[in-house]
């Protein structure tokens, strides 16, 4: 289940709530009872690393293939091209 962040515009309290995706948003502040309790938008708490399917299938092209000239940098000016 995802964790959602909420903040009350009335009293300024900020809390996290563990909810199902299908659950209705929390509408009342648990601290002051105000109806100004809003769900915040925040970044995801994970990062994909390594050489898994996400790195090979969703990067928008094959960036690891050498350029048509045969040089890995495409110009022949780097040390690995000699």
Buried (B, 14 or more C-beta within 10 A) or exposed (E): EEEBEBBBEBBEBEBEBEBEEEEEEBEEBEBEEBEEBBBEEEEEEEEEEEEEEEEEEEEEEEEEEEEEEEBBEEEEEEEEBE
